[in-house]
Amino acid sequence: MMVKKGLLERLAEGPVVGDGSYVFTMEKRGYVMAGQWTPEVVIEHPEAVKQLHREYLRAGADILQAYTFFASDDKLNLPGHAAGKITTCKELNERAIDIVREVAGDADVLISGGVTMTPSYKQGKGKEAVQAEYRKHAEVFIEKDVDFLLAEFINQIEEAEWAIKVLKSTGKPVACTMCIGPTGDFVDVPAGECAVRMAKAGADVVGLNCQFDPNSGLKTMKLMKEALEKEGLSPFLMMQPLGFFCPEVENEHPGYAMLPECPFALEPRLLTRFDANRYARAAYELGVRYIGGCCGFEPHHIRAISEELSPERGGKLGEASSKHIPWGEALKTSTFLQNRMKATQEHWKTVKPASGRPGHPALQPKLMGQ
């Protein structure tokens, strides 16, 4: 049996490619209900989850996250929500890990188990109640022996610290990513201070996911990196931003939720594969070593990240790259002259995609709630 290198060992050697969107992608495919966004699809339609895992694996991901997002019992049992009548946190986690392990098979990929922000924290139930929810997750992750644990999509540093403490007690490597922008967390704790506190709580990997686009995320990561260096701390850095451009919400705590188009009309803002190339290169040059995506990042975006960072990963590529030539060169064999003329890196590096919608503003003049 092949002995896999662990997360921290891989990060010490070079960049690691994460996977992409599950919640948004599953909703678009008809398997997740918007609003609560809970993952009972792993019970109801496991084949759909397997297929998405396979697509990220083929794209070149080094990590496959078990689909446990928003699976805490307090989330599943919110008033007006039926998920808690179907399943429990324990069952969802068990099934999600079994599914991703089946897909991973003998591939050289790592499996992570993740936790997210809890309703118990927002409801002010206190540290003990919140950590009890996280322990339910952690117990299953240890029973199923996932490779590392991830606390993600948390918007207040206090809750992130509480989550990290629980996950760290398992002895597994722990990563933590907050959904914050350059202005800091939801109670205005600066981004740099958030990074320092995550590291001091015990996180081996710290960074960002969701809510903000790659450009805003890179600005926030720079603040985090500078604060960590000032404190003499050196956790690995991680980014899994939105796959949608939303520069006008950069300084808004809720991020893209402020956009009138969110969540059902964001497609005109979607990153191209070439934007994903640029993001991966910029993140790597900043010092980020765990590079993936969140809502909006589809398998072709992850393939672009994998291809962009292939030289730094010893030439490693996903199976999907056998059907793709970077920067449009596959068009050289097109039967259409118009496409053959675009078979150059220069064309795709300089093209400025349009929305195609007459009269559509470049940026929304107003945000929701203002």
Summary of the structure (lengths in Angstrom):
residues: 370
radius of gyration: 19.9
end to end distance: 57.7
largest distance: 65.5
contacts: 1286
relative contact order: 0.12
helix: 48%
strand: 11%
